[in-house]
Amino acid sequence: MGKKASLEILKSVLKKERLRLTDQRIAIWNQVQNSKKHMDVEEIFSLLKTKKKNVSRATIYRTLDVLVKNRLIRKMDYRSP
């Protein structure tokens, strides 16, 4: 999927959820889309911070919840036995 098509999907989902398309949400989306591994919020937060992106953990949590709800990503639950 091309970057433009990917962004259009994000825009559509955010519109459906009555959320604005912000630079922070785009940064989160791009980080998730470009990752080759599963990441938790702290990993996303740290990577965005190194890229000088000012995104709060709360924004990451809320954005990921919207992406999961709309089946754009899957939530992985890694609990110790």
C-alpha positions in Angstrom: 0.0 0.0 0.0 1.4 3.4 -1.0 2.0 6.1 1.6 -0.8 8.3 0.1 -3.3 5.5 0.2 -2.3 4.6 3.7 -2.8 8.2 4.8 -6.2 8.3 3.2 -7.2 5.2 5.2 -6.1 6.9 8.4 -8.0 10.1 7.5 -11.2 8.1 6.8 -11.0 6.3 10.1 -10.3 9.5 12.1 -13.2 11.2 10.3 -15.5 8.3 11.2 -14.4 8.6 14.8 -14.8 12.4 14.7 -11.1 13.0 15.4 -8.8 15.4 13.7 -5.9 14.4 11.5 -3.0 15.8 13.4 0.8 15.7 13.0 1.0 13.6 16.1 -1.4 11.0 14.8 0.3 10.9 11.4 3.7 10.3 13.2 2.2 7.5 15.2 0.6 5.9 12.1 3.8 6.2 10.1 5.8 4.6 13.0 3.4 1.7 13.2 3.2 1.2 9.5 7.0 1.3 9.0 7.8 -1.1 11.8 8.7 -4.6 11.1 8.0 -5.8 14.6 5.4 -5.4 17.3 5.9 -2.4 19.5 4.4 -1.2 22.8 3.5 2.4 23.6 6.9 3.0 25.3 8.8 1.9 22.2 6.7 4.1 20.0 7.1 7.0 22.4 10.9 6.6 22.5 11.3 6.2 18.7 9.1 9.3 18.1 11.1 11.2 20.7 14.4 10.4 19.0 12.8 11.7 15.8 12.0 15.0 17.6 8.2 14.3 17.4 6.4 15.8 20.4 3.7 13.2 21.1 2.3 12.3 24.5 1.9 8.7 25.7 -1.9 9.5 26.2 -2.1 10.4 22.5 -0.3 7.2 21.5 -2.7 5.1 23.7 -5.8 6.8 22.3 -4.6 6.6 18.7 -3.7 2.9 19.0 -7.1 2.2 20.5 -8.8 3.8 17.5 -6.6 1.9 15.1 -7.4 -1.4 16.9 -11.2 -0.6 17.0 -11.2 0.0 13.3 -9.1 -3.1 12.6 -6.1 -1.3 11.1 -3.8 -2.9 13.7 -4.1 -5.8 16.1 -3.5 -5.7 19.8 -1.0 -8.2 21.1 -1.3 -9.2 24.7 2.0 -10.6 26.1 1.4 -11.7 29.7 3.8 -13.7 31.7 2.4 -17.1 32.7 
